[in-house]
Amino acid sequence: MASNGWVPSNDGMNGIGDQNDGLIDRCRFFQSVLNKQINVYGKHQLLATPWKFWRSRFAGGTYGEYIMNLKAIYTAYTTATFWTLFDGLPPPSRFLNASSLHVMRDMRKPLWTETGNIYGGAFRLRVKRKDLNAVWKTVLLATIGEQISSFVADDDEVCGVSVLTLDKEDAVIIWNTRAESAGNAKVFECVQRLLPDTKFISMIYTAQIDNPAFGDRFRLPWCTNSKRKFLPIRDRPFDY
C-alpha cells in the first residue's frame, strides 16, 4: 500500500460499476482507487465518516453476556486521532484468546443484530498468526481510507472491520450492509492485490440472515458450530 499521495476522490469513481471485465482496465481502476482516496497518513485530515473503536472478549455464553463484554474505546474523526488510537493498542498477535477489536463506521455497534447490520454480512479472511498484524493493518487502513468501499456495489457500504483471535484460527472480517449485493463485490480481489504475498487460509462471505442462528439472540454468527457452506467455523469473539 502506498504511504503517500492519496487525496479525496472527486471523479465519481466510487462504485463497482466503474470497472469492466478487462484485466488491464481493472488493474488501472484498482491503482486509481489507491491514488485517489483519503490519505490516512496525512496529519489532521478529516475522515470521510467517524470510525468508532470497540473491544470485546467472548468465550461462550448468552447474547446479553457478549454485550456486557463489549466496550467502546473511542471515536476517531480525523487521521490524527485514528493514529493515536491505533498506535496505543497492542497488535492483534498479542491479544488474549477469544479477543477481538472492531472499528465500526459512525456510531454503530459490532453486533449482527443492529438495524444497520442485520441485512448485511461479512467478508471473512482466515489468516495464519504470522500474517495477522500485517493483514489487519492493511485492511483497516484501506477501510477507513475508503479504498475497499470502491470494491462493493453502488448500493452497498463497508460499515466496519474486525480482527478475531481464536483457538485454531485468526481472522479479519470486513462488514457490509447489503448481503444481497455482495455477489457484485470485488472485495477479495482488492485484498489480494493489497497483500499479494500473503497466503490466506480461506476467504468466505457470510450473510447474517442466512446463518442458522439468525433470530436467536443467544447465539452469535461466530459462535455457531454449523457446517453449512459459507458459515463461520466455531468462532468466538475478544480481549487483550
Contacts in CASP RR format, 6 or more apart in sequence:
PFRMAT RR
TARGET T0000
AUTHOR 0000-0000-0000
METHOD contacts of the structure
MODEL  1
MASNGWVPSNDGMNGIGDQNDGLIDRCRFFQSVLNKQINVYGKHQLLATP
WKFWRSRFAGGTYGEYIMNLKAIYTAYTTATFWTLFDGLPPPSRFLNASS
LHVMRDMRKPLWTETGNIYGGAFRLRVKRKDLNAVWKTVLLATIGEQISS
FVADDDEVCGVSVLTLDKEDAVIIWNTRAESAGNAKVFECVQRLLPDTKF
ISMIYTAQIDNPAFGDRFRLPWCTNSKRKFLPIRDRPFDY
1 34 0 8 1.000
1 138 0 8 1.000
1 141 0 8 1.000
1 142 0 8 1.000
1 194 0 8 1.000
2 34 0 8 1.000
2 35 0 8 1.000
3 41 0 8 1.000
4 39 0 8 1.000
4 41 0 8 1.000
5 35 0 8 1.000
5 39 0 8 1.000
6 34 0 8 1.000
6 35 0 8 1.000
6 36 0 8 1.000
6 37 0 8 1.000
6 38 0 8 1.000
6 39 0 8 1.000
6 40 0 8 1.000
6 41 0 8 1.000
6 145 0 8 1.000
7 36 0 8 1.000
7 37 0 8 1.000
7 38 0 8 1.000
7 39 0 8 1.000
8 36 0 8 1.000
8 37 0 8 1.000
8 38 0 8 1.000
8 48 0 8 1.000
9 33 0 8 1.000
9 36 0 8 1.000
9 37 0 8 1.000
11 36 0 8 1.000
12 18 0 8 1.000
13 29 0 8 1.000
13 32 0 8 1.000
13 33 0 8 1.000
13 36 0 8 1.000
13 150 0 8 1.000
14 146 0 8 1.000
14 149 0 8 1.000
14 150 0 8 1.000
14 154 0 8 1.000
15 149 0 8 1.000
15 150 0 8 1.000
15 151 0 8 1.000
15 152 0 8 1.000
15 153 0 8 1.000
15 154 0 8 1.000
16 150 0 8 1.000
16 151 0 8 1.000
16 152 0 8 1.000
16 153 0 8 1.000
16 154 0 8 1.000
16 184 0 8 1.000
16 185 0 8 1.000
16 186 0 8 1.000
17 153 0 8 1.000
17 154 0 8 1.000
18 29 0 8 1.000
18 150 0 8 1.000
19 25 0 8 1.000
19 26 0 8 1.000
19 29 0 8 1.000
19 186 0 8 1.000
20 26 0 8 1.000
30 190 0 8 1.000
30 193 0 8 1.000
33 147 0 8 1.000
33 150 0 8 1.000
33 151 0 8 1.000
34 147 0 8 1.000
37 145 0 8 1.000
37 146 0 8 1.000
37 147 0 8 1.000
37 150 0 8 1.000
38 45 0 8 1.000
38 47 0 8 1.000
38 48 0 8 1.000
38 79 0 8 1.000
38 144 0 8 1.000
38 145 0 8 1.000
38 146 0 8 1.000
39 45 0 8 1.000
39 79 0 8 1.000
40 79 0 8 1.000
40 82 0 8 1.000
40 141 0 8 1.000
40 144 0 8 1.000
40 145 0 8 1.000
41 79 0 8 1.000
42 79 0 8 1.000
43 79 0 8 1.000
43 80 0 8 1.000
44 78 0 8 1.000
44 79 0 8 1.000
44 80 0 8 1.000
45 78 0 8 1.000
45 79 0 8 1.000
45 80 0 8 1.000
46 77 0 8 1.000
46 78 0 8 1.000
47 76 0 8 1.000
47 77 0 8 1.000
47 78 0 8 1.000
47 79 0 8 1.000
47 82 0 8 1.000
47 144 0 8 1.000
47 145 0 8 1.000
48 144 0 8 1.000
48 145 0 8 1.000
48 146 0 8 1.000
49 105 0 8 1.000
49 106 0 8 1.000
50 75 0 8 1.000
50 76 0 8 1.000
50 77 0 8 1.000
50 105 0 8 1.000
50 106 0 8 1.000
50 107 0 8 1.000
51 75 0 8 1.000
51 76 0 8 1.000
51 82 0 8 1.000
51 103 0 8 1.000
51 104 0 8 1.000
51 105 0 8 1.000
51 144 0 8 1.000
51 160 0 8 1.000
52 72 0 8 1.000
52 73 0 8 1.000
52 74 0 8 1.000
52 75 0 8 1.000
52 76 0 8 1.000
52 103 0 8 1.000
52 104 0 8 1.000
52 105 0 8 1.000
52 106 0 8 1.000
52 107 0 8 1.000
52 108 0 8 1.000
53 72 0 8 1.000
53 73 0 8 1.000
53 74 0 8 1.000
53 75 0 8 1.000
53 76 0 8 1.000
53 85 0 8 1.000
53 89 0 8 1.000
53 101 0 8 1.000
53 102 0 8 1.000
53 103 0 8 1.000
54 70 0 8 1.000
54 71 0 8 1.000
54 72 0 8 1.000
54 73 0 8 1.000
54 101 0 8 1.000
54 102 0 8 1.000
54 103 0 8 1.000
54 104 0 8 1.000
54 109 0 8 1.000
54 110 0 8 1.000
55 70 0 8 1.000
55 71 0 8 1.000
55 73 0 8 1.000
55 99 0 8 1.000
55 100 0 8 1.000
55 101 0 8 1.000
55 102 0 8 1.000
55 238 0 8 1.000
55 239 0 8 1.000
55 240 0 8 1.000
56 66 0 8 1.000
56 69 0 8 1.000
56 70 0 8 1.000
56 71 0 8 1.000
56 99 0 8 1.000
56 100 0 8 1.000
56 102 0 8 1.000
56 110 0 8 1.000
56 237 0 8 1.000
56 238 0 8 1.000
56 239 0 8 1.000
57 69 0 8 1.000
57 96 0 8 1.000
57 98 0 8 1.000
57 99 0 8 1.000
57 100 0 8 1.000
57 237 0 8 1.000
57 238 0 8 1.000
57 239 0 8 1.000
58 65 0 8 1.000
58 66 0 8 1.000
58 69 0 8 1.000
58 98 0 8 1.000
58 100 0 8 1.000
58 220 0 8 1.000
58 223 0 8 1.000
58 236 0 8 1.000
58 237 0 8 1.000
58 238 0 8 1.000
59 97 0 8 1.000
59 98 0 8 1.000
59 236 0 8 1.000
60 66 0 8 1.000
60 98 0 8 1.000
60 223 0 8 1.000
60 236 0 8 1.000
61 218 0 8 1.000
62 218 0 8 1.000
63 113 0 8 1.000
63 217 0 8 1.000
63 218 0 8 1.000
63 219 0 8 1.000
63 220 0 8 1.000
64 217 0 8 1.000
64 218 0 8 1.000
66 220 0 8 1.000
66 237 0 8 1.000
67 111 0 8 1.000
69 238 0 8 1.000
69 239 0 8 1.000
70 109 0 8 1.000
70 110 0 8 1.000
70 111 0 8 1.000
73 85 0 8 1.000
73 89 0 8 1.000
74 81 0 8 1.000
74 85 0 8 1.000
75 81 0 8 1.000
75 107 0 8 1.000
76 82 0 8 1.000
76 85 0 8 1.000
76 144 0 8 1.000
82 144 0 8 1.000
86 137 0 8 1.000
86 140 0 8 1.000
89 101 0 8 1.000
89 240 0 8 1.000
90 240 0 8 1.000
91 132 0 8 1.000
91 133 0 8 1.000
91 136 0 8 1.000
92 101 0 8 1.000
92 132 0 8 1.000
92 133 0 8 1.000
92 136 0 8 1.000
92 163 0 8 1.000
92 165 0 8 1.000
92 170 0 8 1.000
93 129 0 8 1.000
93 132 0 8 1.000
93 133 0 8 1.000
93 165 0 8 1.000
94 240 0 8 1.000
95 101 0 8 1.000
95 163 0 8 1.000
95 165 0 8 1.000
95 238 0 8 1.000
95 239 0 8 1.000
95 240 0 8 1.000
96 165 0 8 1.000
96 238 0 8 1.000
96 239 0 8 1.000
96 240 0 8 1.000
97 165 0 8 1.000
97 166 0 8 1.000
97 167 0 8 1.000
98 165 0 8 1.000
98 166 0 8 1.000
98 167 0 8 1.000
98 236 0 8 1.000
98 237 0 8 1.000
98 238 0 8 1.000
98 239 0 8 1.000
99 164 0 8 1.000
99 165 0 8 1.000
99 237 0 8 1.000
99 238 0 8 1.000
99 239 0 8 1.000
99 240 0 8 1.000
100 110 0 8 1.000
100 162 0 8 1.000
100 163 0 8 1.000
100 164 0 8 1.000
100 165 0 8 1.000
100 237 0 8 1.000
100 238 0 8 1.000
101 162 0 8 1.000
101 163 0 8 1.000
101 238 0 8 1.000
101 240 0 8 1.000
102 110 0 8 1.000
102 160 0 8 1.000
102 161 0 8 1.000
102 162 0 8 1.000
103 140 0 8 1.000
103 143 0 8 1.000
103 144 0 8 1.000
103 160 0 8 1.000
103 161 0 8 1.000
103 162 0 8 1.000
104 110 0 8 1.000
104 159 0 8 1.000
104 160 0 8 1.000
104 175 0 8 1.000
105 157 0 8 1.000
105 158 0 8 1.000
105 159 0 8 1.000
105 160 0 8 1.000
106 159 0 8 1.000
108 114 0 8 1.000
108 116 0 8 1.000
108 117 0 8 1.000
108 159 0 8 1.000
108 160 0 8 1.000
110 160 0 8 1.000
110 162 0 8 1.000
110 175 0 8 1.000
111 117 0 8 1.000
112 118 0 8 1.000
112 121 0 8 1.000
112 208 0 8 1.000
112 211 0 8 1.000
112 220 0 8 1.000
112 221 0 8 1.000
113 215 0 8 1.000
113 217 0 8 1.000
116 159 0 8 1.000
116 177 0 8 1.000
117 159 0 8 1.000
117 175 0 8 1.000
117 177 0 8 1.000
117 208 0 8 1.000
118 208 0 8 1.000
118 209 0 8 1.000
119 177 0 8 1.000
119 178 0 8 1.000
119 179 0 8 1.000
119 180 0 8 1.000
119 208 0 8 1.000
119 209 0 8 1.000
120 175 0 8 1.000
120 176 0 8 1.000
120 177 0 8 1.000
120 178 0 8 1.000
120 179 0 8 1.000
120 182 0 8 1.000
120 207 0 8 1.000
120 208 0 8 1.000
120 209 0 8 1.000
121 175 0 8 1.000
121 176 0 8 1.000
121 179 0 8 1.000
121 182 0 8 1.000
121 205 0 8 1.000
121 206 0 8 1.000
121 207 0 8 1.000
121 208 0 8 1.000
122 173 0 8 1.000
122 174 0 8 1.000
122 175 0 8 1.000
122 176 0 8 1.000
122 205 0 8 1.000
122 206 0 8 1.000
122 208 0 8 1.000
122 221 0 8 1.000
123 173 0 8 1.000
123 174 0 8 1.000
123 176 0 8 1.000
123 182 0 8 1.000
123 185 0 8 1.000
123 187 0 8 1.000
123 188 0 8 1.000
123 191 0 8 1.000
123 203 0 8 1.000
123 204 0 8 1.000
123 205 0 8 1.000
124 171 0 8 1.000
124 172 0 8 1.000
124 173 0 8 1.000
124 202 0 8 1.000
124 203 0 8 1.000
124 204 0 8 1.000
124 205 0 8 1.000
124 206 0 8 1.000
124 232 0 8 1.000
125 135 0 8 1.000
125 139 0 8 1.000
125 171 0 8 1.000
125 172 0 8 1.000
125 173 0 8 1.000
125 174 0 8 1.000
125 191 0 8 1.000
125 200 0 8 1.000
125 202 0 8 1.000
125 203 0 8 1.000
126 169 0 8 1.000
126 170 0 8 1.000
126 171 0 8 1.000
126 200 0 8 1.000
126 201 0 8 1.000
126 202 0 8 1.000
126 203 0 8 1.000
126 204 0 8 1.000
127 135 0 8 1.000
127 169 0 8 1.000
127 170 0 8 1.000
127 171 0 8 1.000
127 172 0 8 1.000
127 198 0 8 1.000
127 200 0 8 1.000
127 201 0 8 1.000
128 170 0 8 1.000
128 199 0 8 1.000
128 201 0 8 1.000
129 170 0 8 1.000
131 198 0 8 1.000
131 199 0 8 1.000
132 163 0 8 1.000
132 165 0 8 1.000
132 170 0 8 1.000
132 172 0 8 1.000
134 195 0 8 1.000
134 198 0 8 1.000
135 172 0 8 1.000
135 195 0 8 1.000
135 198 0 8 1.000
136 163 0 8 1.000
136 172 0 8 1.000
138 194 0 8 1.000
138 195 0 8 1.000
139 148 0 8 1.000
139 161 0 8 1.000
139 172 0 8 1.000
139 174 0 8 1.000
139 191 0 8 1.000
139 194 0 8 1.000
140 161 0 8 1.000
142 148 0 8 1.000
142 190 0 8 1.000
142 191 0 8 1.000
142 194 0 8 1.000
143 149 0 8 1.000
143 158 0 8 1.000
143 160 0 8 1.000
143 161 0 8 1.000
143 174 0 8 1.000
147 190 0 8 1.000
147 194 0 8 1.000
148 158 0 8 1.000
148 174 0 8 1.000
148 187 0 8 1.000
148 190 0 8 1.000
148 191 0 8 1.000
149 157 0 8 1.000
149 158 0 8 1.000
150 190 0 8 1.000
151 185 0 8 1.000
151 186 0 8 1.000
151 187 0 8 1.000
151 189 0 8 1.000
151 190 0 8 1.000
152 158 0 8 1.000
152 176 0 8 1.000
152 181 0 8 1.000
152 182 0 8 1.000
152 184 0 8 1.000
152 185 0 8 1.000
152 187 0 8 1.000
153 178 0 8 1.000
153 181 0 8 1.000
153 182 0 8 1.000
153 183 0 8 1.000
153 184 0 8 1.000
153 185 0 8 1.000
155 178 0 8 1.000
155 181 0 8 1.000
156 176 0 8 1.000
156 177 0 8 1.000
156 178 0 8 1.000
156 181 0 8 1.000
156 182 0 8 1.000
156 184 0 8 1.000
156 185 0 8 1.000
157 176 0 8 1.000
157 177 0 8 1.000
157 178 0 8 1.000
158 174 0 8 1.000
158 175 0 8 1.000
158 176 0 8 1.000
158 187 0 8 1.000
159 175 0 8 1.000
159 176 0 8 1.000
159 177 0 8 1.000
160 174 0 8 1.000
160 175 0 8 1.000
161 172 0 8 1.000
161 173 0 8 1.000
161 174 0 8 1.000
161 175 0 8 1.000
162 172 0 8 1.000
162 173 0 8 1.000
162 175 0 8 1.000
162 237 0 8 1.000
163 170 0 8 1.000
163 171 0 8 1.000
163 172 0 8 1.000
163 173 0 8 1.000
164 170 0 8 1.000
164 171 0 8 1.000
164 172 0 8 1.000
164 173 0 8 1.000
164 222 0 8 1.000
164 235 0 8 1.000
164 237 0 8 1.000
164 238 0 8 1.000
165 238 0 8 1.000
166 234 0 8 1.000
166 235 0 8 1.000
166 236 0 8 1.000
167 234 0 8 1.000
168 234 0 8 1.000
169 201 0 8 1.000
169 233 0 8 1.000
169 235 0 8 1.000
171 235 0 8 1.000
174 187 0 8 1.000
176 182 0 8 1.000
176 185 0 8 1.000
176 187 0 8 1.000
179 207 0 8 1.000
179 208 0 8 1.000
179 209 0 8 1.000
179 210 0 8 1.000
182 205 0 8 1.000
182 207 0 8 1.000
183 205 0 8 1.000
188 203 0 8 1.000
191 203 0 8 1.000
192 200 0 8 1.000
204 230 0 8 1.000
204 232 0 8 1.000
205 230 0 8 1.000
206 221 0 8 1.000
206 230 0 8 1.000
206 231 0 8 1.000
206 232 0 8 1.000
207 230 0 8 1.000
208 214 0 8 1.000
208 221 0 8 1.000
210 230 0 8 1.000
210 231 0 8 1.000
211 221 0 8 1.000
211 224 0 8 1.000
211 226 0 8 1.000
211 231 0 8 1.000
212 224 0 8 1.000
212 226 0 8 1.000
212 228 0 8 1.000
212 231 0 8 1.000
213 219 0 8 1.000
213 220 0 8 1.000
213 221 0 8 1.000
213 223 0 8 1.000
213 224 0 8 1.000
213 226 0 8 1.000
220 237 0 8 1.000
221 231 0 8 1.000
221 232 0 8 1.000
221 235 0 8 1.000
222 232 0 8 1.000
222 235 0 8 1.000
222 236 0 8 1.000
222 237 0 8 1.000
223 234 0 8 1.000
223 235 0 8 1.000
223 236 0 8 1.000
224 231 0 8 1.000
224 232 0 8 1.000
224 234 0 8 1.000
225 234 0 8 1.000
END
